[in-house]
């Protein structure tokens, strides 16, 4: 029997290697997955535009906590330092008057604002990235949020580096969730079940996933350490609580 096909939007970063591997190679899958690999913000746009059946949507972009949330037992999260969601600067945090945000992630941009107001208790101006402020040319009294693969190896260029997931954990005692899988209305419970199984299989075969999908930019062991120690894939009650707490803090920003 021909497999049913589902359109899937996933984040195009190293942290999704186990998910992608599972969706592409799970031997018992009864569903074919048409993959779109996109930056986080575009995953959300594709989902809300009806261009995808399943999408890894940044928590900060989820419009309604009751909509199809959450369609499986897997997410992109961290229980401490995540290594790839950073606030970088050359001056101490309390001396920053401007923080440039990352164009690819609404969640991380909201997280730095939550931490600034409720944890650090500082009031910098938060602005969109521009051609003047780049990782290679950052004004002295400014910081910059950077996420994803472009953060690999960059911390050494700056005098100060703040891992936002680690700071959140110290502040709340909770893990942090960056993105969750959402399903469109037409996706059946059976399809969700097979989707969940494929993701689980990918996470369980992380070494095979790296060997198949790793682009070679970073050493194998560094990628493995990142995926097995920095990223927390399983979505549990503590992560659900973390999402609720984070969204409550976000409501205070408006």
C-alpha positions as a Markdown table, in Angstrom:
| # | Residue | x | y | z |
|---|---|---|---|---|
| 1 | Unk | 0.0 | 0.0 | 0.0 |
| 2 | Unk | 1.3 | 3.5 | -0.9 |
| 3 | Unk | 2.4 | 5.6 | 2.0 |
| 4 | Unk | 0.5 | 8.7 | 3.0 |
| 5 | Unk | 2.6 | 11.8 | 2.5 |
| 6 | Unk | 2.9 | 14.6 | 5.1 |
| 7 | Unk | 4.5 | 18.0 | 4.6 |
| 8 | Unk | 6.9 | 18.7 | 7.4 |
| 9 | Unk | 8.7 | 21.9 | 8.3 |
| 10 | Unk | 11.8 | 21.5 | 10.5 |
| 11 | Unk | 14.5 | 23.8 | 11.7 |
| 12 | Unk | 17.6 | 23.8 | 9.5 |
| 13 | Unk | 20.1 | 23.6 | 12.3 |
| 14 | Unk | 22.4 | 20.9 | 13.7 |
| 15 | Unk | 20.0 | 20.4 | 16.7 |
| 16 | Unk | 17.4 | 18.7 | 14.4 |
| 17 | Unk | 19.7 | 16.1 | 13.0 |
| 18 | Unk | 18.1 | 13.2 | 15.0 |
| 19 | Unk | 14.6 | 14.3 | 14.0 |
| 20 | Unk | 15.5 | 14.6 | 10.3 |
| 21 | Unk | 17.2 | 11.2 | 10.4 |
| 22 | Unk | 14.2 | 9.6 | 12.0 |
| 23 | Unk | 11.7 | 11.1 | 9.6 |
| 24 | Unk | 13.9 | 10.0 | 6.6 |
| 25 | Unk | 15.0 | 6.6 | 7.7 |
| 26 | Unk | 12.7 | 5.1 | 10.3 |
| 27 | Unk | 12.2 | 1.6 | 8.9 |
| 28 | Unk | 8.7 | 1.0 | 10.2 |
| 29 | Unk | 7.2 | 4.3 | 9.1 |
| 30 | Unk | 3.9 | 4.1 | 7.3 |
| 31 | Unk | 4.1 | 7.8 | 6.4 |
| 32 | Unk | 6.3 | 9.5 | 3.8 |
| 33 | Unk | 7.6 | 12.9 | 4.9 |
| 34 | Unk | 8.1 | 15.8 | 2.5 |
| 35 | Unk | 10.7 | 17.9 | 4.4 |
| 36 | Unk | 11.2 | 21.6 | 4.3 |
| 37 | Unk | 14.3 | 22.8 | 6.3 |
| 38 | Unk | 13.9 | 26.4 | 7.4 |
| 39 | Unk | 15.0 | 28.9 | 10.0 |
| 40 | Unk | 12.8 | 28.8 | 13.1 |
| 41 | Unk | 10.7 | 31.9 | 12.2 |
| 42 | Unk | 9.9 | 30.5 | 8.8 |
| 43 | Unk | 8.8 | 27.2 | 10.2 |
| 44 | Unk | 6.1 | 29.1 | 12.1 |
| 45 | Unk | 5.2 | 31.1 | 9.0 |
| 46 | Unk | 4.8 | 27.9 | 7.0 |
| 47 | Unk | 2.6 | 26.3 | 9.7 |
| 48 | Unk | 0.2 | 29.3 | 10.0 |
| 49 | Unk | 0.1 | 29.7 | 6.2 |
| 50 | Unk | -1.2 | 26.2 | 5.9 |
| 51 | Unk | 1.8 | 25.1 | 3.9 |
| 52 | Unk | 2.7 | 22.2 | 6.2 |
| 53 | Unk | 1.0 | 19.4 | 8.1 |
| 54 | Unk | 3.6 | 19.1 | 10.9 |
| 55 | Unk | 6.0 | 21.9 | 11.9 |
| 56 | Unk | 8.6 | 22.5 | 14.5 |
| 57 | Unk | 7.3 | 25.8 | 15.7 |
| 58 | Unk | 9.2 | 28.1 | 18.1 |
| 59 | Unk | 7.4 | 28.5 | 21.4 |
| 60 | Unk | 7.5 | 32.3 | 21.1 |
| 61 | Unk | 5.5 | 32.1 | 17.8 |
| 62 | Unk | 2.8 | 29.8 | 19.0 |
| 63 | Unk | -0.5 | 31.8 | 18.9 |
| 64 | Unk | -2.7 | 29.6 | 21.0 |
| 65 | Unk | -1.6 | 27.1 | 23.6 |
| 66 | Unk | -4.7 | 25.0 | 22.9 |
| 67 | Unk | -4.1 | 24.5 | 19.2 |
| 68 | Unk | -2.9 | 20.9 | 18.5 |
| 69 | Unk | -0.3 | 21.4 | 21.3 |
| 70 | Unk | 1.6 | 19.2 | 21.6 |
| 71 | Unk | 1.4 | 16.6 | 18.9 |
| 72 | Unk | 4.2 | 14.4 | 20.1 |
| 73 | Unk | 6.6 | 13.7 | 22.9 |
| 74 | Unk | 9.6 | 15.5 | 21.4 |
| 75 | Unk | 10.8 | 19.1 | 21.3 |
| 76 | Unk | 14.0 | 21.2 | 21.1 |
| 77 | Unk | 14.8 | 22.0 | 24.7 |
| 78 | Unk | 17.6 | 22.3 | 27.2 |
| 79 | Unk | 17.9 | 21.5 | 30.9 |
| 80 | Unk | 20.9 | 23.8 | 31.4 |
| 81 | Unk | 23.4 | 25.4 | 29.0 |
| 82 | Unk | 22.4 | 24.9 | 25.4 |
| 83 | Unk | 25.5 | 26.4 | 23.8 |
| 84 | Unk | 23.7 | 27.8 | 20.7 |
| 85 | Unk | 21.4 | 30.6 | 22.1 |
| 86 | Unk | 23.7 | 33.3 | 23.3 |
| 87 | Unk | 23.9 | 37.0 | 24.3 |
| 88 | Unk | 27.3 | 38.2 | 23.3 |
| 89 | Unk | 29.0 | 41.5 | 24.2 |
| 90 | Unk | 32.3 | 43.2 | 24.9 |
| 91 | Unk | 31.0 | 45.1 | 27.9 |
| 92 | Unk | 29.3 | 43.7 | 31.1 |
| 93 | Unk | 25.6 | 43.3 | 31.0 |
| 94 | Unk | 24.8 | 46.2 | 33.2 |
| 95 | Unk | 26.7 | 48.6 | 30.9 |
| 96 | Unk | 24.8 | 47.6 | 27.7 |
| 97 | Unk | 22.4 | 50.3 | 26.4 |
| 98 | Unk | 21.4 | 48.3 | 23.3 |
| 99 | Unk | 20.8 | 44.6 | 22.5 |
| 100 | Unk | 20.5 | 43.6 | 18.8 |
| 101 | Unk | 18.1 | 40.7 | 18.3 |
| 102 | Unk | 18.4 | 37.7 | 16.0 |
| 103 | Unk | 16.3 | 37.8 | 12.9 |
| 104 | Unk | 15.8 | 34.0 | 12.9 |
| 105 | Unk | 14.2 | 33.5 | 16.3 |
| 106 | Unk | 11.3 | 35.1 | 18.0 |
| 107 | Unk | 11.6 | 32.8 | 21.0 |
| 108 | Unk | 15.2 | 33.7 | 21.9 |
| 109 | Unk | 14.5 | 37.4 | 21.4 |
| 110 | Unk | 11.6 | 37.2 | 23.8 |
| 111 | Unk | 13.7 | 35.1 | 26.2 |
| 112 | Unk | 16.5 | 37.8 | 26.4 |
| 113 | Unk | 13.8 | 40.4 | 27.1 |
| 114 | Unk | 12.2 | 38.3 | 29.8 |
| 115 | Unk | 15.6 | 37.8 | 31.5 |
| 116 | Unk | 16.5 | 41.5 | 31.2 |
| 117 | Unk | 13.3 | 42.6 | 32.9 |
| 118 | Unk | 12.7 | 39.9 | 35.5 |
| 119 | Unk | 16.1 | 38.5 | 36.3 |
| 120 | Unk | 18.9 | 40.9 | 35.4 |
| 121 | Unk | 16.6 | 44.0 | 36.0 |
| 122 | Unk | 18.2 | 46.0 | 33.2 |
| 123 | Unk | 16.5 | 48.2 | 30.6 |
| 124 | Unk | 18.5 | 48.2 | 27.3 |
| 125 | Unk | 16.9 | 49.1 | 24.0 |
| 126 | Unk | 16.1 | 46.0 | 22.0 |
| 127 | Unk | 16.4 | 46.5 | 18.3 |
| 128 | Unk | 16.4 | 44.5 | 15.0 |
| 129 | Unk | 19.8 | 43.5 | 13.6 |
| 130 | Unk | 21.3 | 45.9 | 11.0 |
| 131 | Unk | 24.4 | 46.2 | 8.8 |
| 132 | Unk | 26.2 | 48.3 | 11.4 |
| 133 | Unk | 26.0 | 45.8 | 14.2 |
| 134 | Unk | 27.4 | 42.4 | 13.3 |
| 135 | Unk | 29.3 | 39.8 | 15.2 |
| 136 | Unk | 32.4 | 41.3 | 13.5 |
| 137 | Unk | 31.5 | 44.9 | 14.3 |
| 138 | Unk | 29.5 | 45.3 | 17.5 |
| 139 | Unk | 29.3 | 48.8 | 19.2 |
| 140 | Unk | 31.0 | 48.9 | 22.5 |
| 141 | Unk | 27.9 | 49.4 | 24.7 |
| 142 | Unk | 25.8 | 46.8 | 22.7 |
| 143 | Unk | 25.1 | 43.2 | 23.0 |
| 144 | Unk | 23.8 | 40.8 | 20.3 |
| 145 | Unk | 21.6 | 37.7 | 20.5 |
| 146 | Unk | 22.8 | 34.9 | 18.2 |
| 147 | Unk | 21.3 | 31.4 | 17.8 |
| 148 | Unk | 21.8 | 28.2 | 15.9 |
| 149 | Unk | 24.8 | 27.0 | 14.0 |
| 150 | Unk | 26.3 | 30.4 | 13.5 |
| 151 | Unk | 27.2 | 30.5 | 17.2 |
| 152 | Unk | 29.6 | 27.6 | 16.9 |
| 153 | Unk | 33.1 | 28.8 | 17.8 |
| 154 | Unk | 32.1 | 32.4 | 18.2 |
| 155 | Unk | 32.2 | 32.9 | 22.0 |
| 156 | Unk | 35.9 | 33.4 | 22.0 |
| 157 | Unk | 35.6 | 36.6 | 19.9 |
| 158 | Unk | 33.7 | 38.4 | 22.8 |
| 159 | Unk | 34.7 | 39.3 | 26.3 |
| 160 | Unk | 31.2 | 38.3 | 27.7 |
| 161 | Unk | 28.9 | 35.5 | 26.7 |
| 162 | Unk | 25.6 | 34.6 | 28.4 |
| 163 | Unk | 23.9 | 31.3 | 27.6 |
| 164 | Unk | 20.2 | 32.2 | 27.7 |
| 165 | Unk | 19.0 | 28.7 | 28.5 |
| 166 | Unk | 21.5 | 28.4 | 31.4 |
| 167 | Unk | 20.5 | 31.8 | 32.8 |
| 168 | Unk | 16.8 | 30.8 | 32.5 |
| 169 | Unk | 17.4 | 27.6 | 34.4 |
| 170 | Unk | 19.2 | 29.5 | 37.2 |
| 171 | Unk | 16.4 | 32.0 | 37.3 |
| 172 | Unk | 13.4 | 29.6 | 37.4 |
| 173 | Unk | 14.8 | 26.1 | 38.2 |
| 174 | Unk | 13.1 | 24.9 | 35.0 |
| 175 | Unk | 14.3 | 23.6 | 31.6 |
| 176 | Unk | 13.6 | 25.7 | 28.6 |
| 177 | Unk | 11.8 | 24.8 | 25.4 |
| 178 | Unk | 12.7 | 26.5 | 22.2 |
| 179 | Unk | 10.4 | 24.7 | 19.8 |
| 180 | Unk | 7.6 | 22.1 | 19.8 |
| 181 | Unk | 5.9 | 20.1 | 17.1 |
| 182 | Unk | 2.5 | 21.2 | 16.0 |
| 183 | Unk | 0.1 | 19.3 | 13.7 |
| 184 | Unk | -2.5 | 20.8 | 11.4 |
| 185 | Unk | -6.1 | 19.9 | 11.9 |
| 186 | Unk | -6.3 | 17.3 | 9.2 |
| 187 | Unk | -3.5 | 15.1 | 10.7 |
| 188 | Unk | -5.0 | 12.0 | 12.2 |
| 189 | Unk | -4.1 | 10.4 | 15.5 |
| 190 | Unk | -2.6 | 7.5 | 13.7 |
| 191 | Unk | -0.4 | 9.7 | 11.6 |
| 192 | Unk | 0.7 | 11.6 | 14.8 |
| 193 | Unk | 1.6 | 8.3 | 16.4 |
| 194 | Unk | 3.8 | 7.2 | 13.5 |
| 195 | Unk | 5.3 | 10.7 | 13.4 |
| 196 | Unk | 6.2 | 10.4 | 17.1 |
| 197 | Unk | 7.7 | 7.0 | 16.6 |
| 198 | Unk | 9.9 | 8.2 | 13.8 |
| 199 | Unk | 11.2 | 11.1 | 15.9 |
| 200 | Unk | 11.9 | 8.7 | 18.8 |
| 201 | Unk | 13.8 | 6.3 | 16.6 |
| 202 | Unk | 15.9 | 9.2 | 15.3 |
| 203 | Unk | 16.8 | 10.3 | 18.8 |
| 204 | Unk | 17.6 | 6.7 | 19.8 |
| 205 | Unk | 20.0 | 6.4 | 16.8 |
| 206 | Unk | 21.9 | 9.7 | 17.3 |
| 207 | Unk | 25.3 | 8.2 | 16.2 |
| 208 | Unk | 23.8 | 6.9 | 12.9 |
| 209 | Unk | 22.1 | 10.3 | 12.5 |
| 210 | Unk | 25.3 | 12.2 | 12.8 |
| 211 | Unk | 27.2 | 9.8 | 10.5 |
| 212 | Unk | 24.5 | 10.3 | 7.8 |
| 213 | Unk | 23.6 | 14.0 | 8.1 |
| 214 | Unk | 26.6 | 15.7 | 9.7 |
| 215 | Unk | 28.0 | 18.3 | 7.3 |
| 216 | Unk | 31.6 | 18.0 | 8.6 |
| 217 | Unk | 32.0 | 21.6 | 9.6 |
| 218 | Unk | 32.4 | 20.6 | 13.2 |
| 219 | Unk | 34.2 | 17.6 | 14.6 |
| 220 | Unk | 32.1 | 14.5 | 15.1 |
| 221 | Unk | 32.6 | 14.4 | 18.9 |
| 222 | Unk | 31.6 | 18.0 | 19.3 |
| 223 | Unk | 28.4 | 17.5 | 17.4 |
| 224 | Unk | 27.7 | 14.3 | 19.4 |
| 225 | Unk | 28.3 | 16.1 | 22.7 |
| 226 | Unk | 26.0 | 18.9 | 21.6 |
| 227 | Unk | 23.2 | 16.6 | 20.7 |
| 228 | Unk | 23.5 | 14.3 | 23.7 |
| 229 | Unk | 24.4 | 16.8 | 26.4 |
| 230 | Unk | 23.3 | 20.3 | 25.4 |
| 231 | Unk | 20.0 | 19.5 | 23.6 |
| 232 | Unk | 17.1 | 17.9 | 25.6 |
| 233 | Unk | 14.7 | 16.3 | 23.1 |
| 234 | Unk | 12.1 | 14.6 | 25.3 |
| 235 | Unk | 9.0 | 16.7 | 26.1 |
| 236 | Unk | 7.9 | 16.1 | 29.7 |
| 237 | Unk | 5.8 | 17.8 | 32.4 |
| 238 | Unk | 8.7 | 20.1 | 33.5 |
| 239 | Unk | 9.1 | 21.4 | 30.0 |
| 240 | Unk | 5.3 | 21.9 | 29.7 |
| 241 | Unk | 5.5 | 23.9 | 33.0 |
| 242 | Unk | 8.5 | 25.9 | 31.5 |
| 243 | Unk | 6.4 | 26.9 | 28.5 |
| 244 | Unk | 3.6 | 28.1 | 30.7 |
| 245 | Unk | 6.0 | 30.1 | 32.8 |
| 246 | Unk | 7.7 | 31.6 | 29.8 |
| 247 | Unk | 4.5 | 32.6 | 28.1 |
| 248 | Unk | 3.3 | 34.3 | 31.4 |
| 249 | Unk | 6.5 | 36.3 | 31.5 |
| 250 | Unk | 6.1 | 37.2 | 27.8 |
| 251 | Unk | 2.7 | 38.6 | 28.5 |
| 252 | Unk | 4.3 | 41.2 | 30.9 |
| 253 | Unk | 6.4 | 42.6 | 28.0 |
| 254 | Unk | 3.5 | 44.0 | 26.1 |
